[in-house]
Amino acid sequence: MERWLRHWLDNRTRIRPTTRFHYTRDVDNILIPHLGHYRIADLDARLLRTVFAQIAVTTNSKGRPVSGCSTYESSSPPRTLATSQQARAETDGQDQSRAGPAGIARGRR
C-alpha cells in the first residue's frame, strides 16, 4: 500500500503547492504508518473501519486528533479525500447558481 500511496501522490500534478504539502504530510504521517504495510488486495471494509478508528484516536504533536474528529462511529467515517472533493463540488455548484451572465458572480467584490 505504501508504494501505491506514493505513486498516487507523485501523480497529483495539477494541485496547488499547499494542497501537495497537506497531502504529503497526511500520506507520510497518517496513511503510511497505518496502512503502508498492507497489500491492496488485503484491504476490505472491516480492516479499513478498524484502521480509521485507530486514526481517529491518534493525536498530533499538539494533542489534537489527526482526523479532524474526536470520535469515530461506523455510521459516520472520517472525512476522506473523496468526501472533501464532493463537498467542494457541492459548494462550487452553489457558487455557480449565484453566477450571472458569463459566470460573473453577483454580490461579490
C-alpha positions as CSV (number, residue, x, y, z in Angstrom):
1,M,0.0,0.0,0.0
2,E,2.9,2.4,0.7
3,R,4.2,2.1,-2.8
4,W,0.7,2.8,-4.2
5,L,0.2,5.8,-1.9
6,R,3.5,7.3,-3.0
7,H,2.6,6.6,-6.7
8,W,-0.8,8.3,-6.2
9,L,0.9,11.3,-4.6
10,D,3.5,11.6,-7.3
11,N,0.8,11.7,-9.9
12,R,-1.1,14.6,-8.4
13,T,0.4,17.1,-10.9
14,R,-2.4,19.6,-11.1
15,I,-2.8,20.6,-7.4
16,R,-1.7,23.8,-5.6
17,P,1.5,23.7,-3.6
18,T,-0.3,23.9,-0.3
19,T,-2.6,21.0,-1.2
20,R,0.5,19.0,-2.2
21,F,2.1,19.9,1.2
22,H,-1.0,18.7,3.1
23,Y,-1.5,15.5,1.0
24,T,2.2,14.7,1.5
25,R,2.0,15.3,5.2
26,D,-1.1,13.1,5.6
27,V,0.3,10.3,3.4
28,D,3.6,10.3,5.3
29,N,2.4,10.8,8.8
30,I,-1.0,9.1,8.8
31,L,-1.8,6.8,6.0
32,I,1.6,5.0,5.5
33,P,2.1,4.3,9.2
34,H,-1.4,2.8,9.5
35,L,-1.9,1.3,6.0
36,G,1.5,1.1,4.4
37,H,2.4,-2.4,5.4
38,Y,-0.8,-3.9,3.9
39,R,-1.2,-5.2,0.4
40,I,-4.0,-3.5,-1.6
41,A,-5.6,-7.0,-2.1
42,D,-5.8,-7.3,1.8
43,L,-7.9,-4.2,2.2
44,D,-11.6,-4.7,3.0
45,A,-14.3,-2.7,4.7
46,R,-13.7,-4.3,8.1
47,L,-10.0,-3.6,8.0
48,L,-10.5,0.0,6.8
49,R,-13.0,0.7,9.6
50,T,-10.6,-0.6,12.1
51,V,-7.7,1.4,10.8
52,F,-9.7,4.6,10.5
53,A,-10.9,4.1,14.1
54,Q,-7.3,3.9,15.1
55,I,-6.5,7.1,13.1
56,A,-9.5,8.9,14.8
57,V,-8.0,8.4,18.2
58,T,-4.4,9.3,17.2
59,T,-3.3,12.8,18.2
60,N,-0.9,15.1,16.5
61,S,2.0,16.9,18.3
62,K,-0.5,19.5,19.7
63,G,-2.7,16.8,21.2
64,R,-5.5,17.2,18.6
65,P,-7.0,14.3,16.7
66,V,-5.3,13.9,13.3
67,S,-8.5,13.0,11.6
68,G,-10.3,16.3,12.5
69,C,-12.9,14.5,14.6
70,S,-12.8,13.4,18.2
71,T,-14.7,10.1,17.9
72,Y,-15.3,7.6,15.2
73,E,-18.6,5.8,14.6
74,S,-19.1,3.3,11.8
75,S,-22.1,5.3,10.6
76,S,-20.0,8.5,10.2
77,P,-16.5,7.8,9.0
78,P,-13.8,10.4,9.0
79,R,-13.8,12.8,6.0
80,T,-11.8,11.4,3.2
81,L,-10.4,12.9,0.0
82,A,-13.5,11.7,-1.9
83,T,-15.9,13.3,0.5
84,S,-13.8,16.5,0.6
85,Q,-14.0,16.7,-3.2
86,Q,-17.7,16.0,-3.1
87,A,-18.2,18.8,-0.6
88,R,-16.1,21.2,-2.8
89,A,-18.2,20.2,-5.9
90,E,-21.4,20.9,-4.0
91,T,-20.1,24.3,-2.8
92,D,-18.9,25.1,-6.3
93,G,-22.4,24.3,-7.6
94,Q,-23.9,26.7,-5.1
95,D,-21.5,29.4,-6.2
96,Q,-22.3,28.8,-9.8
97,S,-26.1,29.1,-9.1
98,R,-25.4,32.7,-7.9
99,A,-23.4,33.5,-11.0
100,G,-24.7,35.9,-13.5
101,P,-24.1,36.3,-17.2
102,A,-20.7,34.9,-18.4
103,G,-20.1,33.4,-15.0
104,I,-19.6,36.6,-13.1
105,A,-20.8,36.1,-9.5
106,R,-23.4,38.5,-8.2
107,G,-22.8,40.3,-5.0
108,R,-19.1,39.6,-4.8
109,R,-16.4,42.2,-4.8
